[in-house]
Amino acid sequence: MRILYSHRTRSADGQRVHIDALTRAFLKLGHEVLICGPEGISTPDTPQRLSAGSDGPRGSHLPKPLYELAEWGYSLPASHRLRGAAKLFEPDIIYERYNLYYYAGEKVAKSLNLPLILEVNSPLADERASNDGLALEGLARRSERHIWQTADAVLPVTGVLGEIIEAQGVPKERIHVVPNGVDEATLELSDGKDLRAAYEITEPLVLGFVGFVRDWHGVDRAVDWLATETGKSCHLLLVGDGPAAPSLKAQAERLGVADRLTVTGVVQRNEVAAHIAAFDIALQPAVTAYASPLKLQEYMAQARAVIAPDQPNIREVVTHGETAFLTPPGDTRAFHQALDLLAEDAALREGLGRAARQVLLERDLTWAANARRVVAIANDLILARR
C-alpha cells in the first residue's frame, strides 16, 4: 500500500514520537510511505529540523485572532503541497494527524477521490478554549466538527475521545479506537543497575517519571513525599525536562531532598527503556481525561509498578490492584498512601509490573500492531470504493 501521511507538526515532543513510530512501522510492514508536513516532503528515515514546543504556522507573536486566521489560512499552501505530493506519489490513502483549522487532508482526498483516515489525539477546540482561550471559538468548533465528519475513518486514541467525536455527529461505524503503543525494541527488558550507577543513585528505591514535565503533571506531590518518613530512603528520577523542572528543583531544595532528585534533561528515545528499568515505581500522577499517555505503555513494557489516576481513559488500559495502582485524580493523600504501600511491598510491585507487561503483550499494544490495524481499515475503505 502507498500511504501519504499528512501532518502539521514541527514539535519534537510526543507528537513526533507518534509520527515517527507509526510511519516507520508502516515501512517495516513493507508499505510505501511519503510524509508531507511543515518542513516539506520526506520519508520515515529522513532527518527533520524540529524544535520542542513548536507546531503549525509560525507567528505566535500575532494577536490571537490574527494567529488563528493564519492557522486557518495555512491550509491553503499545505493543501497545495499535499496535492503535489499526491499527484507524484499516487497514494492509495491519505492518513492525516488532526490539527485545529487544518483542512489539507480533507481537501486533497476529496479532489483526488482518495480515502482519508484521520488520527485524533485530542479535541483541540475544547483543549485550547480551556487552556489558552480561543478568539474565534465558534469558527474553531465548526472547523473541528467539519473535519471529523468528513473523514472516511476517524482514529481516536481512547474510547473516551471516541465518545466525544461521536457526539459531534461522526457515525459510530467510522470510529476506530487505536491507542498509543510501544516500539517492539522497548519490549526487551533492560537492567537499570548501570543507569542508577551512572546517576550516582544509592537509595534502595527509585520513583520515576518520563516526559516533558509541566506543573499539571503533579510531580510536585512526589517531591513532597520524598520528605516523609517512608520517602526518606527513596530517590526521584525525572527522565526528561520541561517548564516545571526548575520549580521542582527549588521545591526539593526547600524540603532538603535536593540530593534525592535527579533531572536527566533530554534523553534520546532509544535510551528511555533503560531509564524506565531503573525505576521501582513508575509515576503517572495526572493525565488529561481523553489522552492515551505514551509513558503508561512504556512503563508497562518494562514491567514497572505504576501509580496512575483512576479515570476512564486509564482504565481502558490497566486495572486497579491487578496491573496498576490507581488513585482518585488530584488526591494527594491517596497518592502518598499508594507510594507508602508500594514502597514497603516489593512483592506487590513485582506482581503489578509483571501483570501489566502481560496485558500489554496480550493486547499487542505496539506501533507495529497499530500499523496493521490502520492498514486493515484502509483496505476496507479502498474495497468499499470499488
Beta strands, then each sheet from edge to edge (+ up, - down):
strand 1: 2-6
strand 2: 32-37
strand 3: 40-42
strand 4: 93-97
strand 5: 116-120
strand 6: 153-156
strand 7: 205-210
strand 8: 234-239
strand 9: 261-263
strand 10: 281-283
strand 11: 305-309
strand 12: 325-327
sheet 1: 3+ 2- 1- 4- 5- 6-
sheet 2: 9+ 8+ 7+ 10+ 11+ 12+
end
